[in-house]
Amino acid sequence: MGKIISGIQQMGVGVPNFKEAFNWYIKNFNMNIKVFEEEAVAELMLPHTDGETRKRIAALAINMEGGGGFEIWQHTGKTPAMKEKSLRLGDLGINYAKLKTRHIETKFNEFKKNKVEILGKISTTPSGEKHFFVKDPYENIFEIVEVNSYFKKRNTNGGVYGAVIGVKNIEESLKVYKGILEYDQIASDTTAHFEDFKALPGGHEEVRRVLLRHTSKRKGAFAPMFGPTEIELIEVKTRKPEDIFEGRIWGDPGFIHLCFDIQGMDDMRKECESKGFPFTVDSQRDNPSFDMGEAAGSFSYIQAPEGTLIEFVETHKVPLVKKWKWYLNLQKRNPEKPLPRFMLSAMGMNKVDEV
């Protein structure tokens, strides 16, 4: 079969207050479809949690407009450690989450009305996309990008469209983003001081920015909902970038990982090892199907050259409509075939107005 990448399943967002953050993301980003919520101990993440198991609460929330979701994540066994200094453009790791919208002026005005902190104004990227940036109450920055891509016309914005990632060396990092994750198209590659970055912390620096897209349409059960995505790599030319999680651990506030929904975990494991990026975490070592409360599957992690954690999730069971106890077993389906739209649409019945 080989590996199948269906798209970005979710962006891991570490927060200091789970309930407060979840409600903020519901109100401002329409992340109001709760797929699962679970309090547990992160037992398998030892390589990224200083060798200790960590108590946490986490939930997966999605947006019916389409795109990837958020895994909202909070340490409960320790005080979440905030970053001591503000993140600057090009620092190593996930700088910003990209969210999509069909109507950028409408979303911009909605944020103004709701008093969301907006950084700068609507501007245009080197690849011709209209975009702007906002900040949540926890110093996380989100890039809002105008894209004609949606699953349902439900909201003023959609879900995760990609990520902006600070790297040490773009050619080295392409070994993961192009070589493994199949972002094979370079939509733009420019080195300059960029006007559209100037409102961002560190945005006055000279950087090389490379925008990556995938030419092949993604396959798999949830591919119609995830839609196309893009990754932007940033390499700072005028200063030495810092590690975003220096002195902190996975799960502390910030963007903690970028997760891809896949099928063919065994093939992915072999490919990553052959290309020099072996799994740092592999749930299949202990259990062929890891229970995540209302969902189940297997998961693994690799670490890109700049330090970004990339998660792979092979979904085995997922709730479509929880109040009807309608759960879907994906292990019995053709892994390349998308779910019927009525099944994906049924997930909208898991909407929550607050948590």
Secondary structure, DSSP 8 states (H G I E B T S, - for coil): ---EEEEEEEEEEE-S-HHHHHHHHHHHH---EEEEEEEEEE-S-GGGTTT--EEEEEEEEE-TT-SBEEEEEEESSS-----SS---TT-BEEEEEEEEES-HHHHHHHHHHTT-EEEEEEEE-TTS-EEEEEE-TTS-EEEEEE-S--SSS-SSS-SEEEEEEE-S-HHHHHHHHTTTT---EEEEEEEE--GGGTTSTTTTS-EEEEEEE-SS---STTHHHH---EEEEEEESSS---BTTTT--TTSSEEEEEEEEEE-HHHHHHHHHHTT---SEEGGGT-SSEE-SS-EEEEEEEE-TTS-EEEEEEEEEEEEEGGGTEEEEGGGS-TTS---HHHHHHGGGGB-S--
